[in-house]
């Protein structure tokens, strides 16, 4: 006789398994779709991938490991659900429909991820990274950009139908897993084992194991997009002292003080950790207006002046013939905020996020501060909303007045997309701001940041001969048109003769290449145009983006106290030139014919770069040159961390 207090034990039949079979099914789906994604991206990048046996084994072998690890993380919500859900509910027939819904949600998300990775790869030639993390923060701009660039409704509809078909196909397996639930204590043992595996993965595995090939595309293919997104989120900022090769701080600062000293400068004190120095330029200071135009994604190879034959920059090429043209200038990074950092505070790129995006970035020594001390009004003029990428906050708290699209009346906007107003409307705003400052009796330093040369590549119709929303080349040509129109209209203004126009890119349109840091993907144009003041010429010496500020101040004969890491290229002795290029983790230092790359895990390697195609051949590491590279990056990181850039 069975006691009424005892519940009958439900034993699994031969056709049933316990509910953790659902987790196994989800793992299979994740790995299968990850494999499909890798195949798709491999075919997309076939022209740039080295198809060797070793590379293929790495792509699919290492890739499978990351897929398994990603799947283990991915099923965490499902594992918690199975663990905590009472068995009496799991065993209900109606509950299978709940599981259909759960699998529909996760499968749709995985399919959507495939599409997202495809488009992200198309734009950046990499798996998800820090940029994708930023995109999750600035959802308004990013979602708007996606909607304006791609047929989102059609894509989502197709994914929806595909997911329905997949769940219909999987329903027998899902149904079979709802018939029996282990007792809670056994489910807890399963869960404990699973959590132990996650802990091992978290502490022993990172995204560095995929760096096995000299071909960057191969390494990216060996990764897993969702895992890379998770890794980027956790490592949004990197402490140089913790992750990179270093030398004693005293030695690093001794080296940097030797390297940063130039003929026109003198250190203001004997503090061994200070780079503060007095810049002394002879002659009368030129209180000229300065209009600095940082152009979105303007690679040097878009210009005819650098060999392009598409004729998409006729105005810039014309200006180049009447300007001081710099032909060997390198951007410090691959994002707008990195370029703005270099142009405003003149510091080498520190690992992780740009200082523009970091906390405690107020009151730094900046171009805005120097001009303000000289009696100027400094303005940052932007065609988008200043809150994006923290640009507004950064400039507002570093001696600039921020002027963004909020200052433009709707009736005055000829065209706008999610990133900002058309560049011609931006320059109309800039003209008004420049003239209002000059009328107030002050010279102006206006830093104008364009937006039109950005996906979705849209602009007003009828301006150029390439239809809007068709190509990067069209966006480049439209931006060139807007700059040409601005300069032409400015030439009719009374303040034109006393104005220095500085045109430079924030970064290149693409940073992907076969090498980790392809040097040709960092080459950007710089034109300084001021008829009657600046004679047309070419400056072919190696130069970093952080040198632009000191060089412009030198052309104005300004004497000032400086905390910039940059050089006035015209005062620098021959042979001391250097440049910095970087991603979020790889820090590059170009000196003569050598590229030093510093990476986390205290790695330092030397390469002989090909400045034409961006490839690089590894060579023996010169310890002295490596320490030189370390000293620049280590001291810059130290100065920001210890508030010495204030």
N, C-alpha and C positions, 0 to 999 in steps of 0.2 A: 504494500500500500504506500503510495507516494504522498508525502506531507503536502498540505495545501500551501505551506510557506515556501516550498522549493519551486523555483522556476524551471521549466523544461529546458534542457540544453539543446540548442540547435546545432547540429553537426553539418559541416559542409558536404554536399553531394559531390560526385565525381565531376560534375559540370560546373561546380562553383569553386571560387577561391575567396580568400579573405579580401576585405575592402582595400588593402594596400596595393592590390593589383591596379587600382586606379592610378596610383603614383607611377607605377611601372609603365602604364599606357601613356601617361603624360610625358615621361622621360623619352619614350620612343618617338613621340610626336616632335618634341623639342629637337632631338638629335637629327631626325629625318629632315625637318625644315632647315636646320642649321647647315646640314650637308648640301641641301638644294641651294641655299643662299651662297655657299662657298663656290659651288660649281658655276652658278650664274655670274658671280663677280670675277671668277677666273676667266671665263669666256669674254667678259667685258674688257678685261685688262690683258688679253692674250698678247697684244703687240708689245707690252712692256714687261712681261714676265719672262724670266730665264727658265725655260723648260728643261731642267736637268733632273735626273733621278732623285738626287738628294733634295732638291727644292720641292719636288712633288711629294716625296715621302714626308717632308716637314710640313707642307701645307695640309696634307690630309691626316698624318699621324699626330702631330702636335695639335692640329685643328680638332681632331676627335677628342683629345684630352680636354681641351677648353670647352668643347660642346657638352661633354659629360659633367664638367664642373658647373657650367652655366645651368644645365638641366637640374642639378642638385639644388642650386639656389632657387631656380624658378618654381620648383614644386613646393616650396616652403608653405605658401598659403593653403595648398591642397592637403599637405601632410598635417597641418594644424587642424584643419576641418575634420579629417578622418579620425584624428586622435581624440578630439573633444566631443564629436557628435555621439550622442547615446546610441547604443546598438539597436534599440527598439525603433529608432527613427531611420537609421541606415537600412534596416531590413524591410521597411515599408515599401510597397509597390509604387506608391506615388512619388517616393523620393528619387526614383531614377530620373524623373523629369527635372528635378532640381539639378541633378548631376549633368543632364544634357545641357542645361543652361550654363553651368560652371564651365564645362568643356567648350561650349560655344564661345564664351567670353575669352577664355585663354587662347583658344585656337585662332579666333579672329585677331587677337592681339599679336600673336606670332606671325600671322600672314601680313598684318599691317607693318610689322617690324621688317619683314623682307622687303616690302616696297620702300620703306623709309631708308633702309640700308642702301638700296639700289640708288636712290636719289642722292643720298649723302655721299656715296662713293663717286657719283657723277660729278659732284661739286668739289669734293676734297680729296678724292683718291685714297681714302682711308676708312677704317672701321670707325665707329662712334668714338669720340674723344672729348676733350674739354669743350670744344665748340658745341657738341651736342648737349652737354650739360648746361651751357649757357642758353641754348635754345629752349630747354625746359623751363628756364627762369623767365625768359622774355617771350612768353607764349603769344602775346598779341601780335608782335611784329613777325614772329616766325610762322605762326599759323596763317597770318595774312599773306606773307610771302609765298607760302606753299599754295594757298588758294589762287593767288594771282599767277603762279608759275605752272601749275599742273591741273588737269581735270579731276579735282578731288572727288566730286560727287560720283563720277563714273567709276573711279578706282574703288571707292568705298562700297559702291553697289556691287561691283564684281567680287570683292572680297567677302561681302555678306553672303552672296549666293554660293561662293566656293566653300565657305564655312558651313553653311546648311548642308551641302552635299557631303562634306567630310564627317559631320556629326551623324548624319543618316547612315553612312558607311560604318561608323564606329559604334553605333548603338547596341549591337549584340554584345560587344565586349563590355561596355559600360553597364548594361543590364545584368550581365553575369556577375559583376562585382558587387551588386547590391544585395545579394541573397544571404550573406553571412558576415557578421562583424565580430572580430575578436573581442574577448572581454577587455575591460579598460586596462587591467594590469599588464596584459600582453601587448596591447596597443602602446602602452607607455614604454615597454622595453624596445619596441620597434622605433619609437620616437627618440629614445635616448641614443640608440645606435645611429640614427639618422643625424641627430644634432652633433654627435661626435665626429661624424664624417665632415659636416660643415665646418666645424672648428678647425679640423686638420687642413681643409682647403683654404680657409681664411688666413691661417698663420703660415702655411708652408708654400702656398702657390700665389704668384702674382702674374702680371701681364708681361714680364720680361722674358719668359721662356720662349716666346715666339720670335725673339730677335736672334735668329740663327743664320740668316742669310745676309749677304751684302746688298741684295735687291729689296728695297723697301716694300714694293708691292707684294712680294712673296711673304714677307713677315706679316703684313697686314692681312693677307688671305689666311694665314695660319691662325689668326685670332678669331674671336667670337664677338660679334657686335654688342650684344647685351652684356656680356662679361666686361668688355672694354668700357661700356657706359658706366657700369658699376665701379670699375677701377678708377675711371676718371673722376667720378664724384668723390671717392675717398681720398684722392690725391690732388685735389683742386689747388692746393698750395704746397710747395715743397721747400723745406728748410735746407738751404744750401749746406750749412755746416753738418747737418745730419746725413745727407744723402750723397754729397759730391766730394770728390777728391779735394783736399785742402792742404794748406801749409800753415804754420803758426801765424796768427793774425799780425803779430809784430813784423814778421818777415814779409807778409803780403802787403802791408801798408808801406813798408820801406821800399818795396819794388814799385808800388803804384805811384808813390810820390816821385820816384825817379822817372817813371814813364810819363807822368802827367805834366811834369814841368816843361814849359816852353819858353822861348826867349823873351816873350812879352809879359811873362807872369812871374810872380814872386809870392811864396807862401807867407801868410799873414802872421803865423806863429810857429812854434817848434813842436806843437802837439803831433806826436808820431802817427796818430789815427785820424788826422784831419787832412782834407785835400783843399781846404779853403785857401784861395790865393787872390792876389790883386792883379787884375789884367790892366796893363798900361799901354794904350795905343796913342802914338804921337799925333799931333795935329788937331785941328778943330773938329769937334763932334758934329756929325751930320744929323740934324733932327728931322730926318725924312720919315714920311709915313711908310709903314711896312704892311703889305698885304700878303700873308702866307696862305696859299691855297694847297691844302692836302687833298689829293685826288684819290677817290676810292679805287683800289685795285688796278692802278695804272702801271702795268709791267713795262719795263724799258723796251721790250721787243714789240710793243704796239706802235712805237714811233718810227717814222721813216728815218729819223736821225740816227736810229740804232739798227737800221737795215731792213725794217718792215717794208714790204712792197704793196700792201693792200690799200694804201692811201686813206687810212681811217683817222689820221691826226693831221690834216692839212694846216690847221691853225697853230698847233703846237710846233710843227715842223718849221713853219714860217717864223714863229717867235724864236725858235732855237737859233736861227741864223742871225738874230739880232740880240742875243742874250749871252750871258756867261753860262755855258752849258757844261754840266758836270757829267762825265761819261762813265765813271767808275764808282758809283755810290751804291751802297748796299743797305736794304731795309733790315731792321733788327729782328723782325718777326713776321708772322703770317696773319695777324689780325689788326683791325683798325686801332684798337686800344693800345696795341704794342707800338704802332707807329706814332700815335698821339703822345705816348709816354716818352719816346725818343725825342720828338720834336719840341716838347714842352719842358721836360726836366733833364734832358741830356744825360741819361744814365744807361749803361749796358742792360740788356734784358735779364732780369733775375728769374729763376725757375718758377714754374707755376703760373699763376695769373699775372697779368700786367698790373703795375702799381695803380693804374687808373681804376681798377676793379677792387682793390684791396682796402680793408679798413685802415684807419689811422694814416690816411694819405693827405691830410690837410696841412696847409702852411709849408709846403715844400719849396725849395729854391727853384724858381721857374723863369722862363722867358717873360711871362707876365709880370713877375716881380721886378726884373731888370728894367723893363720898359716903364713900369709904374714909377720906379725911382728916378727915371729920366724925365718924368712929367707927362708920359703918354697915358692914354686910355687903352687898356688891353681888352679885346673882345674875342670870345669864341663864338663863331656864327655857324650854325648847323641847320641843315634842311630837314632833319627829323626831330624827334622829341628827345630832349636832353637826358631824360631818365634812362634811356637805353644805354646799356653797358656802363652805367654810372658816370657817363661823360659830363653831364650837367653838374653833378655834385663835385666831381674832381676839379673842373675848371673854376667853378664858383668859389671853391675854397683854396684856390691857388692863384689869386690875383688877376682873374679874368672876369669880365661881365659876360654871362651866358645869354645868347640870343638864339632861339630855336624857332621851329615852325609855328609856335603859338603866336609869334609876333606878326604873322602874315594873315591878312584878312582872306576869307574864303574866295571873295571875288577877284583877288589878285593871284590866285593859283591857277596856272594854265594846265597843270597836270600834277598828279601826285600818286604815289603807290604806298605800300605799307611802310617803306623805309623812310620816305620823306617826299618833299616837293621836288618838282623838276629842277635841275641845276640852274636853269635860266631864272627861275623864281628865287632861288637861293641868292644868286648874284644881284638881283634887283634889291633884295633885302640887305645884302652886304653893302651895296652902294649907298642906300639910305643911312645905314649905321655909320659908315665911314664919314659921310658928309655931315651928319648930326654931330659927330665928335669934333671934326675940324671946325665947324661953326662955333663950337663951345670954346674954341681957342686952344685946344690941345691937339698934338699930333696923335695918330692912331696906329696901334698895332692890332690888326685884324687877322685872326686865324680862322679861315673859312674851310669847312669840311664838307665835301660833296657827297652825294649818295646815288646818283643815277646809274653809275657803272656797277650795278649790283643786280643779281637775279631778283626779279623777273625780267630785267632789261627792258623796261618800258619807259616811254617818254612821249612828248607831244608829237602828233603827226605833222608832216609837212616841213619839218626842220632839216632833215637829211634824206639821202636817197636810199636808206635801209629802213624797212618798215619796223615799227615798234614791236617789241615782244618776239623777236626772231633770233637774236644772237648777241653774244658778248661784243662782237665787232660793232654792231649797231649802237650799243650802249657807250662804247668807247668813242665812237664818232660823234654821238650826240653830246657827250661831255666836252669833247674837243670844240664842238660848235658853240656850246654855252660859254666856255672860257674865252674863245675868240670874240664872241659878241660882247662879253663883259669888258675885255681889254679895249676893244674898239670904242665902246661907249665911254669908258674911263678916259681914253685919250682926248676926249673933248672937254673934260672937266678941268677946272683951274688947278686942282690939287695933283693932277697926273704927273707934272714935271718934277714934283718933289716926292715921288712915291717909288718905293722898291717893291716890285712884284716877284714873289718867290713861289714857284710852282713845283710841287714834289708829290710823289705817291706816298700813300700810307703803307702800302705793301703791294706785292705782286698779285695777279689774278689767280695764280695757282702756285702751290708750294710743293706739289708732288713730283717725285722723280725717282730714278733708280737708286740714288744714294740717300742716306739718312737726311743729310742737309745738302741738297743740290744747289750749288752756289748760283747757277744761272737763274734760279727761281727767286732770287732775292735782289737782283739788279734792278734798280729803279731810276727814273730820270729826275733831274733837278735843273731848273732853269731860273736864273735871276735876271730879270728884265727891267731896265730903267734907262731908256734912251737919254743920252746926254750925261748920265751919271755912271753907268756901268758899261764899259766897252765890250763889244762882242768878242768872245774868246771861248776856248775849250779848256776845261780843267780835267786832266786824265789821271790824276793821282788817286790811289785807293782811298776811299773815304767811307765813314760810317754815317748812318742817319743821325746819330747823336752829335755829329760834328756840325750839322747845319746851323744850329742856334749860335754857337760861338763864332762860326764863320760869318754869318750875317751881321752879328754885333761888331765884328772886326771891320767889315766893309763900311760900317757907320762910324768907325773910329771911336767907339765907346770904350771908356775906361770904367771898370766896375769890379766889385768883389764877386768871385765866382765859386760855386760848388759843383759846376758841371764836370762830367767826366770827358766831355768832348773837346776836340781841338779846333782852333781856327786854322783851317788847312793852309792858308796863305802864310802863316807864321811858323808852321811846323817844319823842322829840318827834314830834308829829303832822307828817305830810308826808314822813317819812324812810323809810316802809315800802317793802319790796321783797321779791321772791320769786324763787326759782330753779327752773327746770324743765329736764329734759334727757332725751336719749337717750344712747347711747354716744358719739355724735359731735356732735350738735347741742346747744349750750349756750344755754339761754334765760334771760333776765333781765327780770322784770316790774317796771316802775316806773310807777305811776299808770296811764295808759291806753295805755302803749307796751310792746311786747315786742321786745327786742333778741335776735337769734339769731346766735351765733358758730358758724362751721363750719370744718372743715379747709380748707386752701388759702387761709387767711387771709381768709375771707369774713365780713363783718358786714352784717346787714340789719335794718331796722326795720319793725315791723308794728303795726297797730292791731287788737288781738284782740277777737273777740266772746266775752265771758265766758259767754254762754249756750250757743251752739252750737259753739264752738271754732274757727270760721272766722277768717281773718285777712286783712286788707287791707294790702299793702305800702305803706309811706310813706317819705318822705325821711328819711335817716339823720341824726340829731342827733349830731355828732361828740363832744360833751361827754358825752352819755348813753352812747354806745358805749364811750368810754374808761372810764366808770364801771363798765359791765358787764365790760369787759376786766380792770379792776383786781381785781375780786373773784375771777374765775376764774384769772387769771395768778398772783396772790399765793398762792392756795390750792394750786395746782400746785407753785409754787416752794417753799412751806413743806414740803409732803410730800416732795418730791424731795430737799430739803436737810436733812431730818430735824429741822425746826424745830417739828414738831407733837409731838415727844417730850416 
